[in-house]
Amino acid sequence: MLSSLTSPWPFAQWGVDLLGRFIKGKEGCTFLVVAVDYFTKWIKAKPLSTTTERKIEEFLFNSILCMFGIPKRIIADNGPQFRAAALRLFCNDYGIELALTSVYTPQSNEQAESTNKIVLRGLKTRVLAAHSNWVDELNKVLWSCRTTPSSATGETPFSLAYGAEAVIPVEVGLPSDRAGWHDDLNNEQLLRENLDFMEEVREMSRTRNMAHQSRVAKFYNKRVRACQFQVGDLVLRKAGLTNAYLHMGKLAPNWEGPYMVISIQRPGSYRLADFQGHPLPFMWNIHNFRKFYS
């Protein structure tokens, strides 16, 4: 089951993910760390040469905390960088909840995964058109994302973040009403009026976003197998999710176990234990196991 996550206010909840490996760019960068705010859809990204927990911590501090304040929650996958004790300590020091998604379920962090597709598509288009380095094109892609209305909110990330639309190149070549009728004497008053409407615009965008997520979840849940497990059920897990059977090649089993369901984190996400009662690390998604019949 797909259950979408919403943010109560701007910059309170961020989805973070890693992209790569890319062709080596400037300063040896082959990876990209991407963060998206669940409310405004504002995207931050930084090229990386390595993906250590220290690099992730620096990105979170410099690109999120110092620019947008301390968030309530950061959602990431189960990569080793995000599971590291140092990163958990960093989040604890600032009172940030670090939520890790179920193993092998990108849709658990659907906001970051959706953003990844947009960034990759934009990078591919610009790099192929300009025959240039992907690092050089990154800011242009991010600018495009920030000034394009989101299908979920109906607003641009820029306007939800700052209360007014950004001036884009087309307004310079073909002056818009805003540029053509600019008046320094009335500018402050107009800005105040924009700020007065800001909360109303944000509330309307939040309502549209929740309706959009509800439609997406309903469509997704119609297409998935309706199956739920209870605490105490025995299940088999896909063998390909670990490296235990790599040496067996095509002779490797398709399933391993059985394991016991010991807790339900949320619909479709479970914690498992082996027959000795030892809990398995991480949460596991329903798509990766099936019921065991003794």
C-alpha positions, 0 to 999 in steps of 0.5 A, a space after each residue: 500500500 502506498 501512503 503519501 507523506 505531507 509536510 505541515 509547513 514549509 521546510 519542515 520535512 525534506 526527502 534526501 537521496 543520492 544519484 550516481 555514478 555519473 561520468 566524472 565531472 569537475 573536481 572528480 564529482 561522480 555523485 549528486 546528493 539531492 534534497 526536496 522540501 515536501 511542502 514547497 517542492 524546493 530542490 537543493 543539490 550538490 555534486 560530490 566526489 565521495 558519498 561519505 556520511 561526513 559529506 552528507 552531514 556537510 550538505 545537510 548543514 550548509 544547504 538546508 539548516 543554514 538556509 531554511 532552518 532546522 527541519 522537523 524530519 529528514 527522510 532518506 533510504 537505507 544507504 550506509 551513509 544515512 545509517 551511519 552513527 555519525 549522521 544520527 548523532 548530527 540529527 539528534 544534536 539538532 532535534 531532527 527526526 531521521 526516518 529511513 524508508 523500507 529496504 528496496 522500496 523507492 516509493 517510500 520516499 516518493 518525493 525524493 524519487 520523483 525529484 530524482 527523475 526530474 533532475 536526471 531528465 533535465 540534466 540529460 536534456 541540457 548536457 546532450 544539447 550543449 555537449 557540456 559537463 553535467 556539473 556545469 548544467 546543474 544550476 540551470 536545471 535546478 532553476 528550471 525546477 524552482 520556477 516551474 509550477 508543480 502539478 501537485 501544488 499548482 504553484 512554483 517552488 519559488 513563489 511558495 518559498 519567497 511569496 513572489 514569482 522569480 523574474 525569468 529570462 523571457 520577461 527580460 526579452 518580452 517585458 511582462 506587466 510586472 517588469 513594464 509597470 515597475 514603480 519604485 514608490 509602490 514597490 514596497 506596498 506591492 511586496 507587502 500585499 504579496 506577503 499578506 496573501 502568502 499564507 492563503 496561497 500556501 494553504 491552498 497549495 497544501 490542500 491541492 497537494 493533499 488531494 493530488 497525493 490522495 489520487 496518486 495513492 488511490 491509483 497505485 493501491 488499485 494496482 498492487 496486490 492486496 495482501 497484509 501480514 500480521 505479527 507472528 506470521 511466517 514469511 519468505 523473503 526474496 533471496 536476491 535482496 542480500 549477497 548471501 547467494 551470489 556465489 551460487 549464480 543461477 543455482 541460487 534460491 529465489 526465496 529464503 527463510 522463513 522469517 517471523 513478522 515481529 512488528 508493523 511499522 506502517 501499512 506495507 512495512 514490517 520488521 522481521 526476525 529469524 527463527 532464533 528470535 534475532 531481529 533483522 536490520 531495517 524495515 522490509 516492504 511487503 513486495 519483497 516477501 510472501 507468506 510461508 506455508 509449513 
